[in-house]
Amino acid sequence: MKNDPAHDFAHIMRVYNNAKKIAKKENANEKLVLSAVLLHDIVSYSKSDNRSKFSSSESAKEARKVLSNLGSYSSTEINIVCDAILDHSYSRGRTPTTLEGKILQDADRLDAIGAIGIARVFAVGGAEKRPFYNDDDPFCKKRSPNDKIWTIDHFYQKLLKLESLMNTKSAKIEAKKRTLMLKSFLAQLKKEI
């Protein structure tokens, strides 16, 4: 299936690079972390698709098949990779139990914030044909955010929360910098509209 512009191969490679840096700093099993990264979005439905909430579980199932067919992963390693993939998704609301899973989740979430996160938000919003913001309350001051309708609402519904949800020390440091970029963007947008 065709991925949206925010979940293309470039996304996989950015998450890969994030995960590689975090894995080194956190002394994790790099082979398992990077295997999980490469397979974490093997099944990816668009955000407007009702199946979207199943992307991570279906990706974990497909990853299990791929890794089993390779023959170079133990059953324990396959379980670690597949559990990381299953639990990485924000919408599942879970914290992974393994360090490898925590790193995948952090690396994926880092790609949702900062300058690249801003680009991705608008790529998805455009693909879903959503307006940029609610004319009456663009910054969700008097209403609950609804990112299924307005693009800017995604900042308030998810992106600004990610810094506090990071699992590893190194991801928390990077998330702080990227969240400042989000806040700076919103402050400038407020001046412009």
C-alpha positions in Angstrom: 0.0 0.0 0.0 1.2 3.6 -0.7 2.3 5.4 2.4 1.5 9.0 3.1 4.3 11.5 2.7 5.0 11.5 6.5 5.5 7.7 6.6 7.7 7.1 3.5 11.2 5.6 3.3 12.8 8.9 4.3 10.9 8.6 7.6 12.2 5.1 8.2 15.8 6.4 7.6 15.4 9.4 9.9 14.0 7.0 12.6 17.0 4.7 11.9 19.5 7.5 12.4 17.7 8.7 15.6 17.6 5.1 16.9 21.3 4.4 16.1 22.4 7.5 18.1 20.1 6.6 21.0 21.2 2.9 21.0 24.8 3.8 21.2 24.2 6.2 24.1 22.0 3.8 26.0 24.1 0.7 25.3 21.3 -1.2 23.7 21.4 -4.1 21.3 21.8 -2.2 18.0 21.0 -5.1 15.8 17.6 -5.6 17.4 16.8 -1.8 17.6 17.7 -1.2 14.0 15.8 -4.3 12.8 12.7 -3.0 14.6 13.2 0.4 13.0 13.4 -1.0 9.5 10.2 -3.0 10.0 8.2 -0.7 12.3 6.0 0.7 9.5 6.0 -2.3 7.1 2.2 -2.0 7.3 1.0 1.7 7.4 -2.5 2.9 6.8 -3.3 6.5 6.3 -4.5 8.4 9.3 -8.1 8.7 7.9 -8.3 4.9 7.3 -10.3 3.0 10.0 -7.5 0.4 10.0 -4.9 3.0 11.0 -5.0 1.8 14.7 -3.9 -1.7 13.5 -0.8 -0.6 11.6 1.6 -1.5 14.5 0.0 -4.9 15.2 0.0 -5.8 11.5 3.6 -4.5 11.1 4.6 -6.8 14.1 3.0 -9.8 12.4 4.7 -9.1 9.1 8.0 -8.5 10.8 7.8 -11.9 12.6 7.4 -13.6 9.2 10.3 -11.6 7.7 12.7 -12.3 10.6 11.7 -16.0 10.8 12.4 -16.5 7.1 15.8 -15.0 7.5 16.9 -17.7 9.9 19.5 -15.5 11.6 17.4 -14.4 14.5 16.6 -16.4 17.6 13.0 -16.7 18.8 13.9 -14.4 21.7 15.3 -11.8 19.4 12.3 -12.0 17.1 10.0 -11.5 20.1 12.0 -8.5 21.2 11.8 -6.9 17.8 8.1 -7.7 17.3 7.1 -6.5 20.8 9.0 -3.2 20.1 7.1 -2.8 16.8 3.8 -3.6 18.4 4.2 -1.2 21.3 5.9 1.8 19.5 2.7 3.4 18.3 1.4 6.5 20.1 -2.2 5.5 19.6 -1.7 2.2 21.5 -0.7 4.2 24.6 1.8 1.7 25.8 5.4 2.0 27.1 7.5 -0.8 25.7 9.0 -3.2 28.3 12.4 -3.6 26.6 15.1 -1.0 26.1 15.0 -1.8 22.4 11.3 -1.1 22.3 11.8 2.2 24.3 14.4 3.3 21.8 12.2 2.5 18.8 9.4 4.5 20.4 11.6 7.4 21.2 13.3 7.5 17.8 9.9 7.4 16.0 8.5 10.1 18.3 11.5 12.3 17.7 10.7 12.3 14.0 7.3 13.7 14.9 8.7 16.9 16.5 11.1 19.7 15.5 11.4 21.1 12.0 10.8 17.7 10.4 7.8 17.2 12.6 6.3 20.5 11.4 6.8 19.4 7.8 5.2 16.0 8.5 2.2 17.6 10.2 1.4 19.7 7.1 2.2 16.8 4.7 -0.4 14.7 6.5 -2.8 17.6 6.8 -2.5 18.2 3.1 -2.9 14.6 2.2 -6.0 14.4 4.3 -7.3 17.7 2.9 -7.6 19.3 6.3 -7.7 23.1 6.8 -4.6 24.5 8.7 -6.6 25.8 11.7 -10.0 26.6 13.2 -10.7 30.3 12.3 -12.4 31.0 15.7 -9.8 29.4 17.9 -6.7 28.4 16.0 -4.6 27.5 19.1 -7.2 25.5 21.1 -7.6 28.1 23.9 -11.3 27.5 24.4 -11.9 24.1 22.8 -10.5 20.6 22.8 -8.1 19.9 19.9 -9.4 17.8 17.0 -6.6 16.9 14.6 -9.0 14.9 12.4 -10.5 18.3 11.3 -7.6 20.9 11.7 -3.9 20.4 11.1 -2.6 22.8 13.9 -4.7 20.9 16.4 -2.2 18.0 16.1 0.3 20.1 17.9 -2.0 20.3 20.9 -3.5 16.8 20.7 -0.1 15.0 20.4 3.1 16.7 19.4 3.6 19.1 22.4 3.0 16.1 24.7 5.8 13.9 23.3 8.7 15.5 25.2 7.2 14.3 28.5 6.7 10.8 27.1 10.2 10.0 26.1 11.7 6.9 27.7 15.5 7.4 27.4 17.7 10.2 28.8 19.2 10.9 25.4 15.8 11.1 23.7 14.6 13.5 26.4 17.5 15.9 25.7 16.8 15.9 22.0 13.0 16.1 22.5 13.4 19.3 24.6 15.3 21.0 21.7 12.7 19.9 19.1 9.8 20.9 21.3 11.2 24.4 21.5 11.1 24.5 17.7 7.4 23.6 17.8 6.7 26.3 20.3 8.7 28.9 18.3 6.8 28.0 15.2 3.4 28.3 16.9 4.4 31.7 18.4 5.4 33.0 15.0 2.2 31.6 13.4 0.2 33.4 16.0 1.8 36.7 15.0 1.0 36.0 11.3 -2.6 35.0 11.5 
